[in-house]
Amino acid sequence: MFRELGDFFYELNRYEEAAEHYGKYIQIGNATIDDQTQYVNALFLSKKYPETIAKVNEITKIDKSKNYLNRLLAYSYYETGDSVQALSLMEKFLETAEPKKQIAMDYQYYGKILAKHQKLDQAAAAYQKAIAIADTAKSVKEEQKSDIIGELAYMYYDKDKFPEAIKYYRLKIAHTGTPNANDYYNLGKSAYYGKIYATADSAFAKLSELKPNLPLGHLWQAKTAKKVEGSSNNGKAAPYYEKFVALATAEPASTTKYKKEILEGFSYLTELAYTKGDTANARAWAQKAVGLDPTHKYTSDILKVIGQ
């Protein structure tokens, strides 16, 4: 009964319940190695990584023939933070597994593991192989393929390789039927830090379009415009800062969250008005900044010059 219930829940993708029933079946004492392997599958899929490692090690003391278990062991060691064991086991698995038995997730994990070891070129090659397998494998869901592309993009972003990050964030957006706001945020930040400001501006504009009430998109549009205008102080960032501070100060929680960035916006708007000779607006923005943070030196100094 426990075995059948395990299979039932496994088919429903209710892996934690499946693992519970497989575990009870194994305790009876009649379980085969295949039964125990199925238990390991359920443990891994329910994200019980230490338990997966313990059970695999238990099985391999009896039967070392199942190379498949090296895959799950490598995955699980990665998830528990042991990238040294993960690399050794992943390489062992890939060296001995038939190509037709290798799946996209193998190379996705191999890419993650190699990135942890700072082997970026090898990691990129692994991710690209994962994408290639995902392109041809009917069993790979579109969401998983998007995740693989996104992980490769983030690896490049995290290592300050912004042109490569831009390439793969664009690929993820092109691949996804309905790209989400986070995709455009990541593309925009990659372009911003890569100093490709036209791409950054269009990405953040799309973010603001998708999430008009989210302060973040307007903030990064402002930051990008400010970078483009440089020392010219031509005010192109002003509409974005104005929209950002309006949204960010609408609720106490967001005011607290974005306090530093709100002060950045107030400072910009104060300086812009002051340099244009618009004393009234300079005073108004400076007073908002000081109201938020009485110790804010820049706007306090301006108020001393133009008067409260």
C-alpha positions in Angstrom: 0.0 0.0 0.0 2.7 2.5 0.9 4.5 1.8 -2.4 1.3 2.4 -4.4 0.6 5.6 -2.4 4.1 6.8 -3.1 3.6 6.3 -6.8 0.2 8.0 -6.6 1.6 11.2 -5.0 4.7 11.1 -7.3 2.5 11.2 -10.4 0.7 14.2 -8.9 4.1 16.0 -8.4 3.4 15.9 -4.6 6.9 14.8 -3.9 7.0 15.4 -0.2 4.1 13.1 0.4 5.5 10.6 -2.1 8.8 10.5 -0.2 6.9 10.0 3.1 5.1 6.9 1.8 8.2 5.5 0.0 10.1 5.9 3.2 7.4 3.9 5.1 7.5 1.2 2.4 11.3 0.9 2.7 11.0 0.5 6.5 9.0 -2.6 6.0 12.1 -4.3 4.6 11.0 -5.6 1.3 12.3 -2.7 -0.9 14.5 -3.3 -3.9 17.3 -1.0 -5.0 15.0 0.4 -7.6 12.4 1.1 -4.9 15.1 2.9 -2.9 16.2 4.9 -6.0 12.6 6.1 -6.5 12.6 7.2 -2.9 15.8 9.2 -3.6 14.1 10.8 -6.6 11.2 11.9 -4.3 13.6 13.2 -1.6 15.5 15.3 -4.2 12.4 16.7 -5.8 11.0 17.6 -2.4 14.3 19.5 -1.9 15.4 17.4 1.0 19.0 17.5 -0.1 20.8 16.3 3.1 18.4 13.3 3.2 19.1 12.6 -0.5 22.8 12.6 0.1 22.5 10.2 3.1 20.2 7.8 1.2 22.4 7.7 -1.9 25.5 7.0 0.2 23.5 4.2 1.9 22.5 2.7 -1.5 26.0 2.9 -3.0 27.4 0.8 -0.1 25.3 -2.0 -1.4 25.2 -1.3 -5.2 27.7 1.0 -7.0 26.3 0.2 -10.4 23.8 3.1 -10.7 25.7 6.0 -12.2 22.3 7.9 -12.2 22.7 8.3 -8.4 25.9 10.3 -9.0 23.8 12.9 -10.8 21.4 13.3 -7.8 24.3 13.3 -5.4 26.1 16.0 -7.4 22.9 18.1 -7.6 22.3 17.7 -3.8 25.9 18.5 -2.8 25.6 21.7 -4.9 22.4 22.6 -3.1 23.9 22.1 0.3 26.9 24.4 -0.6 29.6 21.7 -1.2 30.7 22.6 -4.7 33.9 20.5 -4.4 32.0 17.3 -3.9 29.5 18.5 -6.5 32.1 19.0 -9.2 33.8 15.7 -8.6 30.6 13.8 -8.8 29.2 15.7 -11.7 32.3 15.1 -13.8 32.2 11.4 -12.8 28.6 11.2 -13.9 29.1 13.0 -17.3 32.3 10.9 -18.1 30.4 7.6 -17.7 26.8 8.4 -18.7 25.8 7.7 -22.3 25.1 10.9 -24.2 21.5 9.9 -24.7 21.0 9.6 -21.0 22.4 13.1 -20.3 19.7 15.8 -19.8 19.6 19.6 -19.9 19.6 19.8 -16.1 22.9 17.9 -15.9 24.7 20.7 -17.8 22.6 23.3 -16.1 24.0 22.1 -12.7 27.4 21.6 -14.2 27.3 25.2 -15.3 26.3 26.3 -11.8 29.1 24.2 -10.2 31.8 25.4 -12.5 30.7 29.1 -11.9 31.2 28.5 -8.2 34.8 27.4 -9.0 35.3 30.6 -11.1 35.7 28.5 -14.3 33.5 30.9 -16.3 34.4 29.7 -19.9 33.7 26.1 -19.0 30.6 27.1 -17.1 29.3 29.1 -20.2 30.0 26.0 -22.4 28.0 23.8 -20.0 25.1 26.2 -20.0 25.2 26.5 -23.8 25.1 22.7 -24.0 22.1 22.7 -21.6 20.3 25.2 -23.9 21.1 23.0 -26.9 19.7 19.9 -25.3 16.7 21.8 -24.1 16.0 23.0 -27.7 15.7 19.4 -28.9 14.3 17.6 -25.9 10.5 17.4 -25.9 10.4 16.7 -22.1 12.1 20.1 -21.3 9.5 22.7 -20.4 9.9 26.2 -21.8 10.1 27.6 -18.3 13.2 25.4 -17.5 14.9 26.6 -20.7 14.2 30.2 -19.8 15.7 29.5 -16.3 18.9 28.1 -17.9 19.3 31.1 -20.1 18.6 33.4 -17.2 21.3 31.7 -15.0 23.9 32.1 -17.7 23.0 35.8 -18.1 23.2 36.3 -14.3 26.6 34.5 -14.2 28.0 37.0 -16.6 26.3 39.9 -14.8 27.7 38.8 -11.5 31.2 38.7 -12.9 30.8 42.2 -14.5 30.8 40.8 -18.0 28.0 43.1 -19.1 28.0 42.7 -22.9 27.6 38.9 -22.5 24.9 39.4 -19.8 23.0 41.7 -22.2 23.2 39.1 -24.9 21.6 36.4 -22.8 19.0 38.5 -21.1 17.9 39.6 -24.5 17.8 35.9 -25.5 15.7 35.1 -22.5 13.3 37.9 -23.3 13.1 36.8 -26.9 12.5 33.2 -25.9 9.8 33.9 -23.3 6.4 34.5 -24.7 5.5 36.9 -21.9 8.7 38.3 -20.4 8.2 39.6 -17.0 9.3 42.9 -15.4 12.3 41.3 -13.7 13.7 40.3 -17.2 13.7 44.0 -18.2 15.1 45.0 -14.8 18.0 42.6 -15.2 18.7 43.6 -18.8 18.5 47.3 -17.8 21.0 46.9 -15.0 23.4 45.0 -17.2 23.3 47.7 -19.8 23.5 50.5 -17.2 26.7 49.1 -15.5 28.0 48.2 -19.0 27.5 51.9 -19.9 25.2 51.1 -22.8 22.7 53.7 -21.8 20.4 53.5 -24.8 19.7 49.9 -24.1 19.4 50.6 -20.3 16.9 53.4 -21.0 14.7 51.2 -23.2 14.8 48.3 -20.8 13.8 50.4 -17.8 11.1 52.2 -19.8 9.6 48.7 -20.5 9.8 47.9 -16.8 7.9 51.1 -16.0 5.4 50.3 -18.7 4.8 46.8 -17.2 4.8 48.0 -13.6 3.8 51.7 -13.7 3.3 51.9 -9.9 6.6 50.3 -9.1 9.1 53.0 -8.0 12.1 50.9 -9.2 11.6 51.4 -13.0 11.3 55.2 -12.7 14.3 55.3 -10.4 16.5 53.5 -12.9 15.2 55.6 -15.8 16.3 58.6 -13.7 19.7 57.2 -13.0 20.2 56.4 -16.6 19.1 59.8 -17.8 21.4 61.4 -15.2 24.4 59.4 -16.5 23.6 60.5 -20.1 23.3 64.1 -19.2 26.5 64.0 -17.2 27.6 67.4 -15.9 25.3 69.3 -18.3 22.5 69.2 -15.7 19.9 69.6 -18.5 17.1 68.2 -16.4 16.3 65.1 -18.5 16.3 63.0 -15.4 13.8 65.3 -13.6 10.5 63.7 -14.8 11.7 60.3 -13.7 12.9 61.4 -10.3 9.7 63.3 -9.8 7.6 60.2 -10.6 9.9 58.0 -8.5 9.8 60.2 -5.3 6.0 60.6 -5.7 5.5 56.8 -5.7 8.2 56.0 -3.2 6.9 58.5 -0.6 3.3 57.4 -1.0 3.5 54.8 1.8 5.7 54.8 4.9 7.1 51.3 4.1 8.3 52.4 0.7 9.7 55.6 2.1 11.8 53.6 4.5 12.8 51.1 1.8 13.9 53.8 -0.7 15.1 56.5 1.7 18.6 56.7 0.2 17.3 56.9 -3.3 14.5 59.4 -2.4 17.2 61.7 -1.0 19.1 61.2 -4.2 16.0 62.4 -6.1 15.4 65.3 -3.8 19.1 66.4 -4.1 19.0 66.2 -7.9 15.7 68.2 -8.1 17.0 70.8 -5.6 20.2 71.3 -7.5 18.4 71.5 -10.9 16.0 74.2 -9.6 18.9 76.1 -7.9 21.1 76.2 -11.0 18.1 77.5 -13.0 17.6 80.3 -10.5 14.2 78.8 -9.4 14.7 79.5 -5.7 11.1 78.6 -4.8 11.3 75.1 -6.1 14.9 74.6 -4.9 13.7 75.5 -1.4 10.6 73.2 -1.7 12.7 70.2 -2.7 15.4 70.9 -0.2 12.8 71.2 2.6 11.4 67.8 1.6 14.9 66.3 1.8 15.6 67.8 5.2 12.1 66.7 6.4 13.1 63.2 5.5 16.6 63.4 7.0 17.5 66.5 9.0 21.2 65.5 8.8 21.2 65.6 5.0 24.1 68.0 4.5 23.8 68.9 0.8 20.2 70.2 0.9 20.7 71.7 4.3 23.6 73.7 2.9 21.5 75.0 0.0 18.7 76.0 2.4 21.3 78.0 4.4 22.2 79.9 1.2 18.7 80.5 -0.1 16.9 80.7 3.3 14.3 78.5 4.8 
